[in-house]
Every structure is written in C-alpha cells, then in structure tokens.
C-alpha cells in the first residue's frame, strides 16, 4: 500500500516540523511496530491513524536502524517525518477534506 506524497505540497520546513513536534508531545503512540518490523498491517494501521488524526506517534520496538525505518514508514504512508525521539516516530499527513491542525504556513 503506497500513499501519495502530501498532496503535491512542498515539504515541511524546520519551523513547521518543530511546531508539529510540540503538538505531538502529549500524544500517546497510536501504532506499535514489533520485532517483525514494517509489515502491510503496520503500514495500514499507520495510514488509518494518519487519516483520522493527521499527527501520530509510532513506537518502534528494538529497530535495527530507527531512522531508516521511520523514513520508510513515512514514504509508505505518504506522510512527513517530523522527528524521531528515542524509539518514537512522529508523522504528519494533512487531511485535505477535513484538516484538524492549522499548521503555520500551510494553506
């Protein structure tokens, strides 16, 4: 399952990523990636969470390369990678029909 990139918009800049990380701070992880790593089920669960919430945290369990796993998950879901804190990945994908967050600089 491969999602579109963020509707053809420019990638988020550092200020926007920082703003989103701040909004993600109180959130709990919505998806957990187990020892088996990324699977279609994990990608589908992340995609559904992004559709419902726009901004989600994903918890990685003992990844070999957490940054590579985070980039791959972002690519597979068409989301922007806002950051990796410990073993937690922060992803954002704007819901064009019903935006929930008013990210500075995004129309």
Rosetta constraint file for C-alpha pairs under 8 A:
AtomPair CA 1 CA 40 HARMONIC 7.12 0.50
AtomPair CA 1 CA 43 HARMONIC 7.47 0.50
AtomPair CA 1 CA 44 HARMONIC 7.44 0.50
AtomPair CA 1 CA 76 HARMONIC 6.93 0.50
AtomPair CA 1 CA 77 HARMONIC 7.77 0.50
AtomPair CA 2 CA 75 HARMONIC 7.78 0.50
AtomPair CA 2 CA 76 HARMONIC 5.02 0.50
AtomPair CA 2 CA 77 HARMONIC 6.11 0.50
AtomPair CA 2 CA 78 HARMONIC 7.23 0.50
AtomPair CA 3 CA 75 HARMONIC 7.80 0.50
AtomPair CA 3 CA 76 HARMONIC 6.13 0.50
AtomPair CA 3 CA 77 HARMONIC 4.95 0.50
AtomPair CA 3 CA 78 HARMONIC 4.75 0.50
AtomPair CA 4 CA 77 HARMONIC 7.44 0.50
AtomPair CA 4 CA 78 HARMONIC 4.99 0.50
AtomPair CA 5 CA 75 HARMONIC 7.66 0.50
AtomPair CA 5 CA 78 HARMONIC 4.34 0.50
AtomPair CA 5 CA 79 HARMONIC 6.62 0.50
AtomPair CA 6 CA 10 HARMONIC 7.97 0.50
AtomPair CA 6 CA 11 HARMONIC 7.87 0.50
AtomPair CA 6 CA 78 HARMONIC 6.04 0.50
AtomPair CA 6 CA 79 HARMONIC 6.37 0.50
AtomPair CA 6 CA 80 HARMONIC 7.41 0.50
AtomPair CA 6 CA 93 HARMONIC 6.40 0.50
AtomPair CA 6 CA 94 HARMONIC 7.00 0.50
AtomPair CA 11 CA 80 HARMONIC 7.36 0.50
AtomPair CA 12 CA 16 HARMONIC 5.87 0.50
AtomPair CA 12 CA 17 HARMONIC 6.32 0.50
AtomPair CA 12 CA 80 HARMONIC 7.30 0.50
AtomPair CA 13 CA 17 HARMONIC 6.28 0.50
AtomPair CA 14 CA 18 HARMONIC 6.08 0.50
AtomPair CA 15 CA 19 HARMONIC 6.18 0.50
AtomPair CA 16 CA 20 HARMONIC 6.20 0.50
AtomPair CA 16 CA 103 HARMONIC 6.70 0.50
AtomPair CA 16 CA 104 HARMONIC 6.47 0.50
AtomPair CA 16 CA 105 HARMONIC 7.55 0.50
AtomPair CA 17 CA 21 HARMONIC 6.12 0.50
AtomPair CA 17 CA 82 HARMONIC 5.02 0.50
AtomPair CA 17 CA 83 HARMONIC 7.53 0.50
AtomPair CA 18 CA 22 HARMONIC 6.27 0.50
AtomPair CA 18 CA 82 HARMONIC 7.51 0.50
AtomPair CA 19 CA 23 HARMONIC 6.49 0.50
AtomPair CA 19 CA 103 HARMONIC 7.56 0.50
AtomPair CA 20 CA 24 HARMONIC 6.13 0.50
AtomPair CA 20 CA 55 HARMONIC 7.62 0.50
AtomPair CA 20 CA 82 HARMONIC 6.94 0.50
AtomPair CA 20 CA 92 HARMONIC 7.80 0.50
AtomPair CA 20 CA 103 HARMONIC 7.54 0.50
AtomPair CA 21 CA 25 HARMONIC 6.23 0.50
AtomPair CA 21 CA 82 HARMONIC 6.50 0.50
AtomPair CA 21 CA 83 HARMONIC 7.07 0.50
AtomPair CA 21 CA 90 HARMONIC 7.06 0.50
AtomPair CA 23 CA 27 HARMONIC 7.85 0.50
AtomPair CA 24 CA 55 HARMONIC 6.90 0.50
AtomPair CA 24 CA 56 HARMONIC 7.12 0.50
AtomPair CA 24 CA 57 HARMONIC 7.22 0.50
AtomPair CA 24 CA 90 HARMONIC 7.20 0.50
AtomPair CA 27 CA 56 HARMONIC 7.61 0.50
AtomPair CA 27 CA 57 HARMONIC 7.12 0.50
AtomPair CA 28 CA 57 HARMONIC 6.64 0.50
AtomPair CA 29 CA 56 HARMONIC 6.82 0.50
AtomPair CA 29 CA 57 HARMONIC 4.42 0.50
AtomPair CA 29 CA 58 HARMONIC 5.11 0.50
AtomPair CA 29 CA 59 HARMONIC 5.90 0.50
AtomPair CA 29 CA 88 HARMONIC 7.66 0.50
AtomPair CA 30 CA 46 HARMONIC 7.82 0.50
AtomPair CA 30 CA 49 HARMONIC 6.91 0.50
AtomPair CA 30 CA 56 HARMONIC 6.40 0.50
AtomPair CA 30 CA 57 HARMONIC 5.91 0.50
AtomPair CA 30 CA 58 HARMONIC 6.07 0.50
AtomPair CA 30 CA 59 HARMONIC 7.96 0.50
AtomPair CA 31 CA 42 HARMONIC 7.34 0.50
AtomPair CA 31 CA 45 HARMONIC 6.74 0.50
AtomPair CA 31 CA 46 HARMONIC 6.25 0.50
AtomPair CA 31 CA 49 HARMONIC 7.87 0.50
AtomPair CA 31 CA 57 HARMONIC 7.00 0.50
AtomPair CA 31 CA 58 HARMONIC 4.86 0.50
AtomPair CA 31 CA 59 HARMONIC 6.33 0.50
AtomPair CA 32 CA 42 HARMONIC 7.65 0.50
AtomPair CA 32 CA 58 HARMONIC 5.70 0.50
AtomPair CA 32 CA 59 HARMONIC 4.73 0.50
AtomPair CA 32 CA 60 HARMONIC 6.06 0.50
AtomPair CA 32 CA 61 HARMONIC 7.43 0.50
AtomPair CA 33 CA 37 HARMONIC 5.83 0.50
AtomPair CA 33 CA 38 HARMONIC 6.56 0.50
AtomPair CA 33 CA 42 HARMONIC 6.61 0.50
AtomPair CA 33 CA 58 HARMONIC 7.26 0.50
AtomPair CA 33 CA 59 HARMONIC 6.10 0.50
AtomPair CA 33 CA 60 HARMONIC 4.87 0.50
AtomPair CA 33 CA 61 HARMONIC 5.97 0.50
AtomPair CA 34 CA 60 HARMONIC 6.68 0.50
AtomPair CA 34 CA 61 HARMONIC 5.29 0.50
AtomPair CA 34 CA 62 HARMONIC 7.89 0.50
AtomPair CA 35 CA 61 HARMONIC 6.13 0.50
AtomPair CA 35 CA 62 HARMONIC 6.77 0.50
AtomPair CA 35 CA 63 HARMONIC 7.38 0.50
AtomPair CA 37 CA 63 HARMONIC 7.26 0.50
AtomPair CA 38 CA 42 HARMONIC 5.97 0.50
AtomPair CA 38 CA 43 HARMONIC 6.85 0.50
AtomPair CA 38 CA 69 HARMONIC 7.59 0.50
AtomPair CA 38 CA 73 HARMONIC 7.41 0.50
AtomPair CA 39 CA 43 HARMONIC 6.23 0.50
AtomPair CA 40 CA 44 HARMONIC 5.98 0.50
AtomPair CA 41 CA 45 HARMONIC 6.06 0.50
AtomPair CA 42 CA 46 HARMONIC 6.09 0.50
AtomPair CA 43 CA 47 HARMONIC 6.01 0.50
AtomPair CA 43 CA 73 HARMONIC 6.85 0.50
AtomPair CA 43 CA 76 HARMONIC 6.94 0.50
AtomPair CA 43 CA 77 HARMONIC 6.70 0.50
AtomPair CA 44 CA 48 HARMONIC 6.15 0.50
AtomPair CA 45 CA 49 HARMONIC 6.17 0.50
AtomPair CA 46 CA 50 HARMONIC 6.11 0.50
AtomPair CA 46 CA 58 HARMONIC 7.73 0.50
AtomPair CA 46 CA 77 HARMONIC 7.26 0.50
AtomPair CA 47 CA 51 HARMONIC 6.17 0.50
AtomPair CA 47 CA 77 HARMONIC 5.64 0.50
AtomPair CA 48 CA 52 HARMONIC 6.25 0.50
AtomPair CA 49 CA 53 HARMONIC 5.84 0.50
AtomPair CA 49 CA 54 HARMONIC 7.31 0.50
AtomPair CA 49 CA 56 HARMONIC 6.78 0.50
AtomPair CA 50 CA 54 HARMONIC 4.44 0.50
AtomPair CA 50 CA 55 HARMONIC 6.20 0.50
AtomPair CA 50 CA 56 HARMONIC 6.31 0.50
AtomPair CA 50 CA 91 HARMONIC 7.86 0.50
AtomPair CA 50 CA 92 HARMONIC 6.94 0.50
AtomPair CA 50 CA 93 HARMONIC 6.12 0.50
AtomPair CA 51 CA 93 HARMONIC 7.63 0.50
AtomPair CA 51 CA 95 HARMONIC 6.40 0.50
AtomPair CA 53 CA 100 HARMONIC 7.23 0.50
AtomPair CA 54 CA 91 HARMONIC 7.99 0.50
AtomPair CA 54 CA 92 HARMONIC 5.44 0.50
AtomPair CA 54 CA 93 HARMONIC 5.07 0.50
AtomPair CA 54 CA 94 HARMONIC 5.51 0.50
AtomPair CA 54 CA 95 HARMONIC 6.31 0.50
AtomPair CA 54 CA 99 HARMONIC 7.74 0.50
AtomPair CA 54 CA 100 HARMONIC 6.96 0.50
AtomPair CA 54 CA 101 HARMONIC 7.61 0.50
AtomPair CA 55 CA 90 HARMONIC 7.25 0.50
AtomPair CA 55 CA 91 HARMONIC 5.79 0.50
AtomPair CA 55 CA 92 HARMONIC 4.51 0.50
AtomPair CA 55 CA 93 HARMONIC 6.71 0.50
AtomPair CA 56 CA 90 HARMONIC 5.87 0.50
AtomPair CA 56 CA 91 HARMONIC 5.46 0.50
AtomPair CA 56 CA 92 HARMONIC 6.57 0.50
AtomPair CA 57 CA 88 HARMONIC 6.39 0.50
AtomPair CA 57 CA 89 HARMONIC 5.52 0.50
AtomPair CA 57 CA 90 HARMONIC 4.66 0.50
AtomPair CA 57 CA 91 HARMONIC 6.40 0.50
AtomPair CA 58 CA 88 HARMONIC 5.57 0.50
AtomPair CA 58 CA 89 HARMONIC 5.04 0.50
AtomPair CA 58 CA 90 HARMONIC 6.52 0.50
AtomPair CA 58 CA 91 HARMONIC 7.82 0.50
AtomPair CA 59 CA 87 HARMONIC 5.92 0.50
AtomPair CA 59 CA 88 HARMONIC 4.54 0.50
AtomPair CA 59 CA 89 HARMONIC 6.38 0.50
AtomPair CA 60 CA 66 HARMONIC 7.36 0.50
AtomPair CA 60 CA 87 HARMONIC 5.20 0.50
AtomPair CA 60 CA 88 HARMONIC 6.05 0.50
AtomPair CA 60 CA 89 HARMONIC 7.53 0.50
AtomPair CA 61 CA 87 HARMONIC 7.02 0.50
AtomPair CA 62 CA 87 HARMONIC 7.71 0.50
AtomPair CA 63 CA 69 HARMONIC 7.45 0.50
AtomPair CA 63 CA 87 HARMONIC 7.99 0.50
AtomPair CA 65 CA 69 HARMONIC 6.21 0.50
AtomPair CA 66 CA 70 HARMONIC 6.00 0.50
AtomPair CA 66 CA 87 HARMONIC 6.92 0.50
AtomPair CA 67 CA 71 HARMONIC 6.17 0.50
AtomPair CA 67 CA 84 HARMONIC 7.11 0.50
AtomPair CA 68 CA 72 HARMONIC 6.12 0.50
AtomPair CA 69 CA 73 HARMONIC 6.13 0.50
AtomPair CA 70 CA 74 HARMONIC 6.17 0.50
AtomPair CA 70 CA 81 HARMONIC 7.23 0.50
AtomPair CA 70 CA 84 HARMONIC 7.48 0.50
AtomPair CA 70 CA 89 HARMONIC 6.21 0.50
AtomPair CA 71 CA 75 HARMONIC 6.12 0.50
AtomPair CA 71 CA 81 HARMONIC 6.81 0.50
AtomPair CA 72 CA 76 HARMONIC 6.04 0.50
AtomPair CA 73 CA 77 HARMONIC 6.21 0.50
AtomPair CA 74 CA 78 HARMONIC 5.84 0.50
AtomPair CA 74 CA 79 HARMONIC 4.78 0.50
AtomPair CA 74 CA 80 HARMONIC 5.95 0.50
AtomPair CA 74 CA 81 HARMONIC 5.85 0.50
AtomPair CA 74 CA 91 HARMONIC 6.80 0.50
AtomPair CA 75 CA 79 HARMONIC 6.45 0.50
AtomPair CA 75 CA 80 HARMONIC 7.96 0.50
AtomPair CA 78 CA 93 HARMONIC 7.10 0.50
AtomPair CA 79 CA 91 HARMONIC 6.06 0.50
AtomPair CA 79 CA 92 HARMONIC 5.44 0.50
AtomPair CA 79 CA 93 HARMONIC 4.67 0.50
AtomPair CA 80 CA 91 HARMONIC 5.64 0.50
AtomPair CA 80 CA 92 HARMONIC 5.16 0.50
AtomPair CA 80 CA 93 HARMONIC 6.18 0.50
AtomPair CA 81 CA 89 HARMONIC 7.57 0.50
AtomPair CA 81 CA 90 HARMONIC 6.22 0.50
AtomPair CA 81 CA 91 HARMONIC 4.87 0.50
AtomPair CA 81 CA 92 HARMONIC 6.66 0.50
AtomPair CA 82 CA 89 HARMONIC 7.79 0.50
AtomPair CA 82 CA 90 HARMONIC 5.36 0.50
AtomPair CA 82 CA 91 HARMONIC 5.61 0.50
AtomPair CA 82 CA 92 HARMONIC 6.82 0.50
AtomPair CA 83 CA 89 HARMONIC 6.04 0.50
AtomPair CA 83 CA 90 HARMONIC 5.31 0.50
AtomPair CA 83 CA 91 HARMONIC 7.46 0.50
AtomPair CA 84 CA 88 HARMONIC 5.66 0.50
AtomPair CA 84 CA 89 HARMONIC 4.56 0.50
AtomPair CA 84 CA 90 HARMONIC 6.25 0.50
AtomPair CA 85 CA 89 HARMONIC 6.48 0.50
AtomPair CA 85 CA 90 HARMONIC 7.99 0.50
AtomPair CA 94 CA 99 HARMONIC 6.20 0.50
AtomPair CA 94 CA 100 HARMONIC 7.98 0.50
AtomPair CA 94 CA 101 HARMONIC 7.97 0.50
AtomPair CA 95 CA 99 HARMONIC 4.89 0.50
AtomPair CA 95 CA 100 HARMONIC 7.40 0.50
AtomPair CA 102 CA 106 HARMONIC 7.45 0.50
